[in-house]
Amino acid sequence: MKVYRVTGEICKPNLKTSFRREILAAKPEHAKEKVYTEFGSRHRAKRFQIKIASVEEVPPEEISSPLLKKLVLGEKEVGKQG
């Protein structure tokens, strides 16, 4: 599994906001689908209201989410204790 950073914006009639999410997925297409399902569920946005600008793979060192970093690198790399 790889980590992908998905950026874009939600364009609803009363709301226009940008987003950047880090998603754990096997392929970039799976990361896009995950974004569509999450934002559709949380923000009640339809697929045509969600504009995805880019999907890029994130190296393990640049992952900002502590949970994803722990999943990808494992316990030893995150803590780096003696």
mmCIF file of the N, C-alpha and C atoms, coordinates in Angstrom:
data_MODEL
# 
_entry.id   MODEL 
# 
loop_
_atom_site.group_PDB 
_atom_site.id 
_atom_site.type_symbol 
_atom_site.label_atom_id 
_atom_site.label_alt_id 
_atom_site.label_comp_id 
_atom_site.label_asym_id 
_atom_site.label_entity_id 
_atom_site.label_seq_id 
_atom_site.pdbx_PDB_ins_code 
_atom_site.Cartn_x 
_atom_site.Cartn_y 
_atom_site.Cartn_z 
_atom_site.occupancy 
_atom_site.B_iso_or_equiv 
_atom_site.pdbx_formal_charge 
_atom_site.auth_seq_id 
_atom_site.auth_comp_id 
_atom_site.auth_asym_id 
_atom_site.auth_atom_id 
_atom_site.pdbx_PDB_model_num 
ATOM 1   N N  . MET A 1 1  ? 0.840   -1.178 0.000   1.00 0.00 ? 1  MET A N  1 
ATOM 2   C CA . MET A 1 1  ? 0.000   0.000  0.000   1.00 0.00 ? 1  MET A CA 1 
ATOM 3   C C  . MET A 1 1  ? 0.890   1.247  0.000   1.00 0.00 ? 1  MET A C  1 
ATOM 4   N N  . LYS A 1 2  ? 0.444   2.248  -0.724  1.00 0.00 ? 2  LYS A N  1 
ATOM 5   C CA . LYS A 1 2  ? 1.177   3.508  -0.837  1.00 0.00 ? 2  LYS A CA 1 
ATOM 6   C C  . LYS A 1 2  ? 0.308   4.634  -0.318  1.00 0.00 ? 2  LYS A C  1 
ATOM 7   N N  . VAL A 1 3  ? 0.938   5.755  -0.026  1.00 0.00 ? 3  VAL A N  1 
ATOM 8   C CA . VAL A 1 3  ? 0.211   6.942  0.432   1.00 0.00 ? 3  VAL A CA 1 
ATOM 9   C C  . VAL A 1 3  ? 0.182   7.942  -0.720  1.00 0.00 ? 3  VAL A C  1 
ATOM 10  N N  . TYR A 1 4  ? -1.012  8.449  -1.008  1.00 0.00 ? 4  TYR A N  1 
ATOM 11  C CA . TYR A 1 4  ? -1.204  9.428  -2.062  1.00 0.00 ? 4  TYR A CA 1 
ATOM 12  C C  . TYR A 1 4  ? -1.769  10.709 -1.466  1.00 0.00 ? 4  TYR A C  1 
ATOM 13  N N  . ARG A 1 5  ? -1.301  11.855 -1.967  1.00 0.00 ? 5  ARG A N  1 
ATOM 14  C CA . ARG A 1 5  ? -1.846  13.151 -1.570  1.00 0.00 ? 5  ARG A CA 1 
ATOM 15  C C  . ARG A 1 5  ? -2.776  13.615 -2.684  1.00 0.00 ? 5  ARG A C  1 
ATOM 16  N N  . VAL A 1 6  ? -4.044  13.794 -2.326  1.00 0.00 ? 6  VAL A N  1 
ATOM 17  C CA . VAL A 1 6  ? -5.073  14.199 -3.283  1.00 0.00 ? 6  VAL A CA 1 
ATOM 18  C C  . VAL A 1 6  ? -5.454  15.640 -2.967  1.00 0.00 ? 6  VAL A C  1 
ATOM 19  N N  . THR A 1 7  ? -5.359  16.524 -3.952  1.00 0.00 ? 7  THR A N  1 
ATOM 20  C CA . THR A 1 7  ? -5.739  17.920 -3.771  1.00 0.00 ? 7  THR A CA 1 
ATOM 21  C C  . THR A 1 7  ? -6.836  18.280 -4.761  1.00 0.00 ? 7  THR A C  1 
ATOM 22  N N  . GLY A 1 8  ? -7.656  19.231 -4.363  1.00 0.00 ? 8  GLY A N  1 
ATOM 23  C CA . GLY A 1 8  ? -8.744  19.671 -5.223  1.00 0.00 ? 8  GLY A CA 1 
ATOM 24  C C  . GLY A 1 8  ? -9.652  20.625 -4.486  1.00 0.00 ? 8  GLY A C  1 
ATOM 25  N N  . GLU A 1 9  ? -10.897 20.722 -4.949  1.00 0.00 ? 9  GLU A N  1 
ATOM 26  C CA . GLU A 1 9  ? -11.859 21.606 -4.297  1.00 0.00 ? 9  GLU A CA 1 
ATOM 27  C C  . GLU A 1 9  ? -13.272 21.053 -4.414  1.00 0.00 ? 9  GLU A C  1 
ATOM 28  N N  . ILE A 1 10 ? -14.099 21.477 -3.470  1.00 0.00 ? 10 ILE A N  1 
ATOM 29  C CA . ILE A 1 10 ? -15.518 21.131 -3.471  1.00 0.00 ? 10 ILE A CA 1 
ATOM 30  C C  . ILE A 1 10 ? -16.269 22.387 -3.885  1.00 0.00 ? 10 ILE A C  1 
ATOM 31  N N  . CYS A 1 11 ? -17.080 22.279 -4.923  1.00 0.00 ? 11 CYS A N  1 
ATOM 32  C CA . CYS A 1 11 ? -17.843 23.412 -5.433  1.00 0.00 ? 11 CYS A CA 1 
ATOM 33  C C  . CYS A 1 11 ? -19.336 23.116 -5.289  1.00 0.00 ? 11 CYS A C  1 
ATOM 34  N N  . LYS A 1 12 ? -19.885 23.480 -4.136  1.00 0.00 ? 12 LYS A N  1 
ATOM 35  C CA . LYS A 1 12 ? -21.323 23.357 -3.922  1.00 0.00 ? 12 LYS A CA 1 
ATOM 36  C C  . LYS A 1 12 ? -21.938 24.747 -4.064  1.00 0.00 ? 12 LYS A C  1 
ATOM 37  N N  . PRO A 1 13 ? -23.265 24.851 -4.188  1.00 0.00 ? 13 PRO A N  1 
ATOM 38  C CA . PRO A 1 13 ? -23.885 26.170 -4.373  1.00 0.00 ? 13 PRO A CA 1 
ATOM 39  C C  . PRO A 1 13 ? -23.558 27.168 -3.258  1.00 0.00 ? 13 PRO A C  1 
ATOM 40  N N  . ASN A 1 14 ? -23.530 26.726 -2.015  1.00 0.00 ? 14 ASN A N  1 
ATOM 41  C CA . ASN A 1 14 ? -23.269 27.645 -0.911  1.00 0.00 ? 14 ASN A CA 1 
ATOM 42  C C  . ASN A 1 14 ? -21.878 27.482 -0.298  1.00 0.00 ? 14 ASN A C  1 
ATOM 43  N N  . LEU A 1 15 ? -21.061 26.637 -0.891  1.00 0.00 ? 15 LEU A N  1 
ATOM 44  C CA . LEU A 1 15 ? -19.765 26.326 -0.311  1.00 0.00 ? 15 LEU A CA 1 
ATOM 45  C C  . LEU A 1 15 ? -18.753 26.070 -1.415  1.00 0.00 ? 15 LEU A C  1 
ATOM 46  N N  . LYS A 1 16 ? -17.613 26.740 -1.319  1.00 0.00 ? 16 LYS A N  1 
ATOM 47  C CA . LYS A 1 16 ? -16.506 26.473 -2.219  1.00 0.00 ? 16 LYS A CA 1 
ATOM 48  C C  . LYS A 1 16 ? -15.251 26.443 -1.367  1.00 0.00 ? 16 LYS A C  1 
ATOM 49  N N  . THR A 1 17 ? -14.665 25.264 -1.223  1.00 0.00 ? 17 THR A N  1 
ATOM 50  C CA . THR A 1 17 ? -13.502 25.111 -0.369  1.00 0.00 ? 17 THR A CA 1 
ATOM 51  C C  . THR A 1 17 ? -12.502 24.153 -1.004  1.00 0.00 ? 17 THR A C  1 
ATOM 52  N N  . SER A 1 18 ? -11.230 24.390 -0.731  1.00 0.00 ? 18 SER A N  1 
ATOM 53  C CA . SER A 1 18 ? -10.196 23.506 -1.254  1.00 0.00 ? 18 SER A CA 1 
ATOM 54  C C  . SER A 1 18 ? -9.837  22.464 -0.196  1.00 0.00 ? 18 SER A C  1 
ATOM 55  N N  . PHE A 1 19 ? -9.220  21.383 -0.636  1.00 0.00 ? 19 PHE A N  1 
ATOM 56  C CA . PHE A 1 19 ? -8.839  20.329 0.296   1.00 0.00 ? 19 PHE A CA 1 
ATOM 57  C C  . PHE A 1 19 ? -7.538  19.689 -0.141  1.00 0.00 ? 19 PHE A C  1 
ATOM 58  N N  . ARG A 1 20 ? -6.889  19.049 0.823   1.00 0.00 ? 20 ARG A N  1 
ATOM 59  C CA . ARG A 1 20 ? -5.698  18.243 0.586   1.00 0.00 ? 20 ARG A CA 1 
ATOM 60  C C  . ARG A 1 20 ? -5.752  17.086 1.568   1.00 0.00 ? 20 ARG A C  1 
ATOM 61  N N  . ARG A 1 21 ? -5.809  15.872 1.052   1.00 0.00 ? 21 ARG A N  1 
ATOM 62  C CA . ARG A 1 21 ? -5.941  14.680 1.895   1.00 0.00 ? 21 ARG A CA 1 
ATOM 63  C C  . ARG A 1 21 ? -4.850  13.687 1.546   1.00 0.00 ? 21 ARG A C  1 
ATOM 64  N N  . GLU A 1 22 ? -4.364  12.987 2.566   1.00 0.00 ? 22 GLU A N  1 
ATOM 65  C CA . GLU A 1 22 ? -3.443  11.884 2.357   1.00 0.00 ? 22 GLU A CA 1 
ATOM 66  C C  . GLU A 1 22 ? -4.229  10.593 2.547   1.00 0.00 ? 22 GLU A C  1 
ATOM 67  N N  . ILE A 1 23 ? -4.174  9.729  1.531   1.00 0.00 ? 23 ILE A N  1 
ATOM 68  C CA . ILE A 1 23 ? -4.982  8.518  1.494   1.00 0.00 ? 23 ILE A CA 1 
ATOM 69  C C  . ILE A 1 23 ? -4.064  7.315  1.304   1.00 0.00 ? 23 ILE A C  1 
ATOM 70  N N  . LEU A 1 24 ? -4.323  6.250  2.034   1.00 0.00 ? 24 LEU A N  1 
ATOM 71  C CA . LEU A 1 24 ? -3.609  4.990  1.871   1.00 0.00 ? 24 LEU A CA 1 
ATOM 72  C C  . LEU A 1 24 ? -4.364  4.150  0.840   1.00 0.00 ? 24 LEU A C  1 
ATOM 73  N N  . ALA A 1 25 ? -3.695  3.840  -0.279  1.00 0.00 ? 25 ALA A N  1 
ATOM 74  C CA . ALA A 1 25 ? -4.352  3.088  -1.349  1.00 0.00 ? 25 ALA A CA 1 
ATOM 75  C C  . ALA A 1 25 ? -3.313  2.323  -2.157  1.00 0.00 ? 25 ALA A C  1 
ATOM 76  N N  . ALA A 1 26 ? -3.786  1.385  -2.954  1.00 0.00 ? 26 ALA A N  1 
ATOM 77  C CA . ALA A 1 26 ? -2.900  0.591  -3.800  1.00 0.00 ? 26 ALA A CA 1 
ATOM 78  C C  . ALA A 1 26 ? -2.557  1.322  -5.096  1.00 0.00 ? 26 ALA A C  1 
ATOM 79  N N  . LYS A 1 27 ? -3.531  2.045  -5.664  1.00 0.00 ? 27 LYS A N  1 
ATOM 80  C CA . LYS A 1 27 ? -3.344  2.752  -6.930  1.00 0.00 ? 27 LYS A CA 1 
ATOM 81  C C  . LYS A 1 27 ? -3.890  4.169  -6.799  1.00 0.00 ? 27 LYS A C  1 
ATOM 82  N N  . PRO A 1 28 ? -3.465  5.093  -7.674  1.00 0.00 ? 28 PRO A N  1 
ATOM 83  C CA . PRO A 1 28 ? -4.025  6.453  -7.648  1.00 0.00 ? 28 PRO A CA 1 
ATOM 84  C C  . PRO A 1 28 ? -5.532  6.472  -7.887  1.00 0.00 ? 28 PRO A C  1 
ATOM 85  N N  . GLU A 1 29 ? -6.035  5.549  -8.706  1.00 0.00 ? 29 GLU A N  1 
ATOM 86  C CA . GLU A 1 29 ? -7.472  5.498  -8.979  1.00 0.00 ? 29 GLU A CA 1 
ATOM 87  C C  . GLU A 1 29 ? -8.261  5.153  -7.716  1.00 0.00 ? 29 GLU A C  1 
ATOM 88  N N  . HIS A 1 30 ? -7.694  4.282  -6.890  1.00 0.00 ? 30 HIS A N  1 
ATOM 89  C CA . HIS A 1 30 ? -8.356  3.917  -5.633  1.00 0.00 ? 30 HIS A CA 1 
ATOM 90  C C  . HIS A 1 30 ? -8.371  5.092  -4.669  1.00 0.00 ? 30 HIS A C  1 
ATOM 91  N N  . ALA A 1 31 ? -7.309  5.900  -4.683  1.00 0.00 ? 31 ALA A N  1 
ATOM 92  C CA . ALA A 1 31 ? -7.253  7.086  -3.825  1.00 0.00 ? 31 ALA A CA 1 
ATOM 93  C C  . ALA A 1 31 ? -8.341  8.092  -4.235  1.00 0.00 ? 31 ALA A C  1 
ATOM 94  N N  . LYS A 1 32 ? -8.541  8.260  -5.542  1.00 0.00 ? 32 LYS A N  1 
ATOM 95  C CA . LYS A 1 32 ? -9.591  9.168  -6.013  1.00 0.00 ? 32 LYS A CA 1 
ATOM 96  C C  . LYS A 1 32 ? -10.967 8.688  -5.578  1.00 0.00 ? 32 LYS A C  1 
ATOM 97  N N  . GLU A 1 33 ? -11.218 7.404  -5.713  1.00 0.00 ? 33 GLU A N  1 
ATOM 98  C CA . GLU A 1 33 ? -12.509 6.845  -5.308  1.00 0.00 ? 33 GLU A CA 1 
ATOM 99  C C  . GLU A 1 33 ? -12.745 7.034  -3.807  1.00 0.00 ? 33 GLU A C  1 
ATOM 100 N N  . LYS A 1 34 ? -11.700 6.867  -3.017  1.00 0.00 ? 34 LYS A N  1 
ATOM 101 C CA . LYS A 1 34 ? -11.811 7.038  -1.572  1.00 0.00 ? 34 LYS A CA 1 
ATOM 102 C C  . LYS A 1 34 ? -12.185 8.482  -1.228  1.00 0.00 ? 34 LYS A C  1 
ATOM 103 N N  . VAL A 1 35 ? -11.591 9.439  -1.931  1.00 0.00 ? 35 VAL A N  1 
ATOM 104 C CA . VAL A 1 35 ? -11.922 10.854 -1.711  1.00 0.00 ? 35 VAL A CA 1 
ATOM 105 C C  . VAL A 1 35 ? -13.375 11.118 -2.077  1.00 0.00 ? 35 VAL A C  1 
ATOM 106 N N  . TYR A 1 36 ? -13.818 10.596 -3.219  1.00 0.00 ? 36 TYR A N  1 
ATOM 107 C CA . TYR A 1 36 ? -15.213 10.782 -3.622  1.00 0.00 ? 36 TYR A CA 1 
ATOM 108 C C  . TYR A 1 36 ? -16.174 10.225 -2.572  1.00 0.00 ? 36 TYR A C  1 
ATOM 109 N N  . THR A 1 37 ? -15.888 9.044  -2.060  1.00 0.00 ? 37 THR A N  1 
ATOM 110 C CA . THR A 1 37 ? -16.801 8.438  -1.083  1.00 0.00 ? 37 THR A CA 1 
ATOM 111 C C  . THR A 1 37 ? -16.776 9.169  0.252   1.00 0.00 ? 37 THR A C  1 
ATOM 112 N N  . GLU A 1 38 ? -15.576 9.583  0.715   1.00 0.00 ? 38 GLU A N  1 
ATOM 113 C CA . GLU A 1 38 ? -15.493 10.287 2.002   1.00 0.00 ? 38 GLU A CA 1 
ATOM 114 C C  . GLU A 1 38 ? -16.181 11.642 1.958   1.00 0.00 ? 38 GLU A C  1 
ATOM 115 N N  . PHE A 1 39 ? -15.892 12.437 0.925   1.00 0.00 ? 39 PHE A N  1 
ATOM 116 C CA . PHE A 1 39 ? -16.496 13.759 0.849   1.00 0.00 ? 39 PHE A CA 1 
ATOM 117 C C  . PHE A 1 39 ? -17.976 13.692 0.509   1.00 0.00 ? 39 PHE A C  1 
ATOM 118 N N  . GLY A 1 40 ? -18.367 12.687 -0.238  1.00 0.00 ? 40 GLY A N  1 
ATOM 119 C CA . GLY A 1 40 ? -19.788 12.501 -0.501  1.00 0.00 ? 40 GLY A CA 1 
ATOM 120 C C  . GLY A 1 40 ? -20.543 12.188 0.775   1.00 0.00 ? 40 GLY A C  1 
ATOM 121 N N  . SER A 1 41 ? -19.935 11.415 1.643   1.00 0.00 ? 41 SER A N  1 
ATOM 122 C CA . SER A 1 41 ? -20.566 11.040 2.900   1.00 0.00 ? 41 SER A CA 1 
ATOM 123 C C  . SER A 1 41 ? -20.548 12.183 3.911   1.00 0.00 ? 41 SER A C  1 
ATOM 124 N N  . ARG A 1 42 ? -19.402 12.819 4.080   1.00 0.00 ? 42 ARG A N  1 
ATOM 125 C CA . ARG A 1 42 ? -19.255 13.851 5.115   1.00 0.00 ? 42 ARG A CA 1 
ATOM 126 C C  . ARG A 1 42 ? -19.884 15.188 4.745   1.00 0.00 ? 42 ARG A C  1 
ATOM 127 N N  . HIS A 1 43 ? -19.737 15.590 3.474   1.00 0.00 ? 43 HIS A N  1 
ATOM 128 C CA . HIS A 1 43 ? -20.190 16.914 3.059   1.00 0.00 ? 43 HIS A CA 1 
ATOM 129 C C  . HIS A 1 43 ? -21.418 16.878 2.167   1.00 0.00 ? 43 HIS A C  1 
ATOM 130 N N  . ARG A 1 44 ? -21.950 15.686 1.912   1.00 0.00 ? 44 ARG A N  1 
ATOM 131 C CA . ARG A 1 44 ? -23.107 15.522 1.029   1.00 0.00 ? 44 ARG A CA 1 
ATOM 132 C C  . ARG A 1 44 ? -22.854 16.143 -0.352  1.00 0.00 ? 44 ARG A C  1 
ATOM 133 N N  . ALA A 1 45 ? -21.637 15.962 -0.831  1.00 0.00 ? 45 ALA A N  1 
ATOM 134 C CA . ALA A 1 45 ? -21.254 16.497 -2.137  1.00 0.00 ? 45 ALA A CA 1 
ATOM 135 C C  . ALA A 1 45 ? -21.365 15.385 -3.183  1.00 0.00 ? 45 ALA A C  1 
ATOM 136 N N  . LYS A 1 46 ? -21.903 15.726 -4.311  1.00 0.00 ? 46 LYS A N  1 
ATOM 137 C CA . LYS A 1 46 ? -21.977 14.782 -5.426  1.00 0.00 ? 46 LYS A CA 1 
ATOM 138 C C  . LYS A 1 46 ? -20.624 14.742 -6.134  1.00 0.00 ? 46 LYS A C  1 
ATOM 139 N N  . ARG A 1 47 ? -20.414 13.700 -6.933  1.00 0.00 ? 47 ARG A N  1 
ATOM 140 C CA . ARG A 1 47 ? -19.137 13.549 -7.620  1.00 0.00 ? 47 ARG A CA 1 
ATOM 141 C C  . ARG A 1 47 ? -18.828 14.718 -8.548  1.00 0.00 ? 47 ARG A C  1 
ATOM 142 N N  . PHE A 1 48 ? -19.834 15.268 -9.213  1.00 0.00 ? 48 PHE A N  1 
ATOM 143 C CA . PHE A 1 48 ? -19.576 16.371 -10.130 1.00 0.00 ? 48 PHE A CA 1 
ATOM 144 C C  . PHE A 1 48 ? -19.238 17.666 -9.383  1.00 0.00 ? 48 PHE A C  1 
ATOM 145 N N  . GLN A 1 49 ? -19.516 17.722 -8.080  1.00 0.00 ? 49 GLN A N  1 
ATOM 146 C CA . GLN A 1 49 ? -19.182 18.896 -7.277  1.00 0.00 ? 49 GLN A CA 1 
ATOM 147 C C  . GLN A 1 49 ? -17.762 18.822 -6.705  1.00 0.00 ? 49 GLN A C  1 
ATOM 148 N N  . ILE A 1 50 ? -17.128 17.664 -6.792  1.00 0.00 ? 50 ILE A N  1 
ATOM 149 C CA . ILE A 1 50 ? -15.778 17.478 -6.278  1.00 0.00 ? 50 ILE A CA 1 
ATOM 150 C C  . ILE A 1 50 ? -14.811 17.500 -7.459  1.00 0.00 ? 50 ILE A C  1 
ATOM 151 N N  . LYS A 1 51 ? -13.944 18.493 -7.498  1.00 0.00 ? 51 LYS A N  1 
ATOM 152 C CA . LYS A 1 51 ? -12.953 18.637 -8.565  1.00 0.00 ? 51 LYS A CA 1 
ATOM 153 C C  . LYS A 1 51 ? -11.587 18.247 -8.008  1.00 0.00 ? 51 LYS A C  1 
ATOM 154 N N  . ILE A 1 52 ? -11.029 17.148 -8.512  1.00 0.00 ? 52 ILE A N  1 
ATOM 155 C CA . ILE A 1 52 ? -9.720  16.690 -8.072  1.00 0.00 ? 52 ILE A CA 1 
ATOM 156 C C  . ILE A 1 52 ? -8.667  17.270 -9.009  1.00 0.00 ? 52 ILE A C  1 
ATOM 157 N N  . ALA A 1 53 ? -7.741  18.053 -8.439  1.00 0.00 ? 53 ALA A N  1 
ATOM 158 C CA . ALA A 1 53 ? -6.707  18.704 -9.238  1.00 0.00 ? 53 ALA A CA 1 
ATOM 159 C C  . ALA A 1 53 ? -5.511  17.783 -9.469  1.00 0.00 ? 53 ALA A C  1 
ATOM 160 N N  . SER A 1 54 ? -5.073  17.071 -8.423  1.00 0.00 ? 54 SER A N  1 
ATOM 161 C CA . SER A 1 54 ? -3.906  16.215 -8.595  1.00 0.00 ? 54 SER A CA 1 
ATOM 162 C C  . SER A 1 54 ? -3.917  15.064 -7.599  1.00 0.00 ? 54 SER A C  1 
ATOM 163 N N  . VAL A 1 55 ? -3.283  13.978 -8.006  1.00 0.00 ? 55 VAL A N  1 
ATOM 164 C CA . VAL A 1 55 ? -3.057  12.810 -7.154  1.00 0.00 ? 55 VAL A CA 1 
ATOM 165 C C  . VAL A 1 55 ? -1.582  12.477 -7.291  1.00 0.00 ? 55 VAL A C  1 
ATOM 166 N N  . GLU A 1 56 ? -0.830  12.584 -6.193  1.00 0.00 ? 56 GLU A N  1 
ATOM 167 C CA . GLU A 1 56 ? 0.600   12.306 -6.260  1.00 0.00 ? 56 GLU A CA 1 
ATOM 168 C C  . GLU A 1 56 ? 1.013   11.375 -5.128  1.00 0.00 ? 56 GLU A C  1 
ATOM 169 N N  . GLU A 1 57 ? 1.960   10.516 -5.422  1.00 0.00 ? 57 GLU A N  1 
ATOM 170 C CA . GLU A 1 57 ? 2.466   9.601  -4.404  1.00 0.00 ? 57 GLU A CA 1 
ATOM 171 C C  . GLU A 1 57 ? 3.376   10.376 -3.455  1.00 0.00 ? 57 GLU A C  1 
ATOM 172 N N  . VAL A 1 58 ? 3.250   10.083 -2.167  1.00 0.00 ? 58 VAL A N  1 
ATOM 173 C CA . VAL A 1 58 ? 4.017   10.786 -1.146  1.00 0.00 ? 58 VAL A CA 1 
ATOM 174 C C  . VAL A 1 58 ? 5.101   9.855  -0.617  1.00 0.00 ? 58 VAL A C  1 
ATOM 175 N N  . PRO A 1 59 ? 6.365   10.305 -0.600  1.00 0.00 ? 59 PRO A N  1 
ATOM 176 C CA . PRO A 1 59 ? 7.413   9.488  0.013   1.00 0.00 ? 59 PRO A CA 1 
ATOM 177 C C  . PRO A 1 59 ? 7.157   9.334  1.510   1.00 0.00 ? 59 PRO A C  1 
ATOM 178 N N  . PRO A 1 60 ? 7.573   8.229  2.113   1.00 0.00 ? 60 PRO A N  1 
ATOM 179 C CA . PRO A 1 60 ? 7.286   7.997  3.538   1.00 0.00 ? 60 PRO A CA 1 
ATOM 180 C C  . PRO A 1 60 ? 7.806   9.093  4.461   1.00 0.00 ? 60 PRO A C  1 
ATOM 181 N N  . GLU A 1 61 ? 8.880   9.770  4.094   1.00 0.00 ? 61 GLU A N  1 
ATOM 182 C CA . GLU A 1 61 ? 9.437   10.821 4.949   1.00 0.00 ? 61 GLU A CA 1 
ATOM 183 C C  . GLU A 1 61 ? 8.560   12.073 4.968   1.00 0.00 ? 61 GLU A C  1 
ATOM 184 N N  . GLU A 1 62 ? 7.752   12.287 3.934   1.00 0.00 ? 62 GLU A N  1 
ATOM 185 C CA . GLU A 1 62 ? 6.959   13.511 3.808   1.00 0.00 ? 62 GLU A CA 1 
ATOM 186 C C  . GLU A 1 62 ? 5.501   13.346 4.239   1.00 0.00 ? 62 GLU A C  1 
ATOM 187 N N  . ILE A 1 63 ? 5.137   12.212 4.788   1.00 0.00 ? 63 ILE A N  1 
ATOM 188 C CA . ILE A 1 63 ? 3.760   11.989 5.225   1.00 0.00 ? 63 ILE A CA 1 
ATOM 189 C C  . ILE A 1 63 ? 3.500   12.851 6.457   1.00 0.00 ? 63 ILE A C  1 
ATOM 190 N N  . SER A 1 64 ? 2.428   13.637 6.432   1.00 0.00 ? 64 SER A N  1 
ATOM 191 C CA . SER A 1 64 ? 2.141   14.534 7.553   1.00 0.00 ? 64 SER A CA 1 
ATOM 192 C C  . SER A 1 64 ? 1.213   13.909 8.593   1.00 0.00 ? 64 SER A C  1 
ATOM 193 N N  . SER A 1 65 ? 0.414   12.934 8.212   1.00 0.00 ? 65 SER A N  1 
ATOM 194 C CA . SER A 1 65 ? -0.499  12.283 9.144   1.00 0.00 ? 65 SER A CA 1 
ATOM 195 C C  . SER A 1 65 ? 0.265   11.285 10.015  1.00 0.00 ? 65 SER A C  1 
ATOM 196 N N  . PRO A 1 66 ? 0.235   11.450 11.346  1.00 0.00 ? 66 PRO A N  1 
ATOM 197 C CA . PRO A 1 66 ? 0.958   10.521 12.219  1.00 0.00 ? 66 PRO A CA 1 
ATOM 198 C C  . PRO A 1 66 ? 0.444   9.085  12.122  1.00 0.00 ? 66 PRO A C  1 
ATOM 199 N N  . LEU A 1 67 ? -0.844  8.911  11.931  1.00 0.00 ? 67 LEU A N  1 
ATOM 200 C CA . LEU A 1 67 ? -1.411  7.570  11.823  1.00 0.00 ? 67 LEU A CA 1 
ATOM 201 C C  . LEU A 1 67 ? -0.919  6.857  10.563  1.00 0.00 ? 67 LEU A C  1 
ATOM 202 N N  . LEU A 1 68 ? -0.958  7.546  9.426   1.00 0.00 ? 68 LEU A N  1 
ATOM 203 C CA . LEU A 1 68 ? -0.482  6.944  8.185   1.00 0.00 ? 68 LEU A CA 1 
ATOM 204 C C  . LEU A 1 68 ? 1.014   6.680  8.234   1.00 0.00 ? 68 LEU A C  1 
ATOM 205 N N  . LYS A 1 69 ? 1.757   7.597  8.853   1.00 0.00 ? 69 LYS A N  1 
ATOM 206 C CA . LYS A 1 69 ? 3.196   7.416  8.963   1.00 0.00 ? 69 LYS A CA 1 
ATOM 207 C C  . LYS A 1 69 ? 3.516   6.170  9.779   1.00 0.00 ? 69 LYS A C  1 
ATOM 208 N N  . LYS A 1 70 ? 2.764   5.971  10.857  1.00 0.00 ? 70 LYS A N  1 
ATOM 209 C CA . LYS A 1 70 ? 2.984   4.796  11.698  1.00 0.00 ? 70 LYS A CA 1 
ATOM 210 C C  . LYS A 1 70 ? 2.619   3.520  10.948  1.00 0.00 ? 70 LYS A C  1 
ATOM 211 N N  . LEU A 1 71 ? 1.569   3.546  10.164  1.00 0.00 ? 71 LEU A N  1 
ATOM 212 C CA . LEU A 1 71 ? 1.170   2.373  9.387   1.00 0.00 ? 71 LEU A CA 1 
ATOM 213 C C  . LEU A 1 71 ? 2.206   2.015  8.322   1.00 0.00 ? 71 LEU A C  1 
ATOM 214 N N  . VAL A 1 72 ? 2.753   3.037  7.665   1.00 0.00 ? 72 VAL A N  1 
ATOM 215 C CA . VAL A 1 72 ? 3.670   2.797  6.555   1.00 0.00 ? 72 VAL A CA 1 
ATOM 216 C C  . VAL A 1 72 ? 5.070   2.433  7.054   1.00 0.00 ? 72 VAL A C  1 
ATOM 217 N N  . LEU A 1 73 ? 5.589   3.224  7.998   1.00 0.00 ? 73 LEU A N  1 
ATOM 218 C CA . LEU A 1 73 ? 6.962   3.014  8.452   1.00 0.00 ? 73 LEU A CA 1 
ATOM 219 C C  . LEU A 1 73 ? 7.083   1.943  9.531   1.00 0.00 ? 73 LEU A C  1 
ATOM 220 N N  . GLY A 1 74 ? 6.043   1.773  10.299  1.00 0.00 ? 74 GLY A N  1 
ATOM 221 C CA . GLY A 1 74 ? 6.105   0.809  11.390  1.00 0.00 ? 74 GLY A CA 1 
ATOM 222 C C  . GLY A 1 74 ? 6.503   1.490  12.691  1.00 0.00 ? 74 GLY A C  1 
ATOM 223 N N  . GLU A 1 75 ? 6.446   0.760  13.757  1.00 0.00 ? 75 GLU A N  1 
ATOM 224 C CA . GLU A 1 75 ? 6.686   1.289  15.102  1.00 0.00 ? 75 GLU A CA 1 
ATOM 225 C C  . GLU A 1 75 ? 8.125   1.777  15.289  1.00 0.00 ? 75 GLU A C  1 
ATOM 226 N N  . LYS A 1 76 ? 9.102   1.045  14.746  1.00 0.00 ? 76 LYS A N  1 
ATOM 227 C CA . LYS A 1 76 ? 10.507  1.360  14.999  1.00 0.00 ? 76 LYS A CA 1 
ATOM 228 C C  . LYS A 1 76 ? 10.919  2.693  14.394  1.00 0.00 ? 76 LYS A C  1 
ATOM 229 N N  . GLU A 1 77 ? 10.444  2.997  13.180  1.00 0.00 ? 77 GLU A N  1 
ATOM 230 C CA . GLU A 1 77 ? 10.866  4.222  12.505  1.00 0.00 ? 77 GLU A CA 1 
ATOM 231 C C  . GLU A 1 77 ? 10.247  5.466  13.102  1.00 0.00 ? 77 GLU A C  1 
ATOM 232 N N  . VAL A 1 78 ? 9.019   5.408  13.563  1.00 0.00 ? 78 VAL A N  1 
ATOM 233 C CA . VAL A 1 78 ? 8.323   6.603  14.042  1.00 0.00 ? 78 VAL A CA 1 
ATOM 234 C C  . VAL A 1 78 ? 8.917   7.079  15.352  1.00 0.00 ? 78 VAL A C  1 
ATOM 235 N N  . GLY A 1 79 ? 9.074   6.185  16.323  1.00 0.00 ? 79 GLY A N  1 
ATOM 236 C CA . GLY A 1 79 ? 9.578   6.584  17.628  1.00 0.00 ? 79 GLY A CA 1 
ATOM 237 C C  . GLY A 1 79 ? 11.062  6.815  17.648  1.00 0.00 ? 79 GLY A C  1 
ATOM 238 N N  . LYS A 1 80 ? 11.810  5.952  16.968  1.00 0.00 ? 80 LYS A N  1 
ATOM 239 C CA . LYS A 1 80 ? 13.274  5.985  16.938  1.00 0.00 ? 80 LYS A CA 1 
ATOM 240 C C  . LYS A 1 80 ? 13.863  6.095  18.325  1.00 0.00 ? 80 LYS A C  1 
ATOM 241 N N  . GLN A 1 81 ? 13.344  5.294  19.244  1.00 0.00 ? 81 GLN A N  1 
ATOM 242 C CA . GLN A 1 81 ? 13.876  5.272  20.602  1.00 0.00 ? 81 GLN A CA 1 
ATOM 243 C C  . GLN A 1 81 ? 14.856  4.115  20.733  1.00 0.00 ? 81 GLN A C  1 
ATOM 244 N N  . GLY A 1 82 ? 16.002  4.405  21.309  1.00 0.00 ? 82 GLY A N  1 
ATOM 245 C CA . GLY A 1 82 ? 17.081  3.507  21.598  1.00 0.00 ? 82 GLY A CA 1 
ATOM 246 C C  . GLY A 1 82 ? 16.983  2.163  21.155  1.00 0.00 ? 82 GLY A C  1 
# 
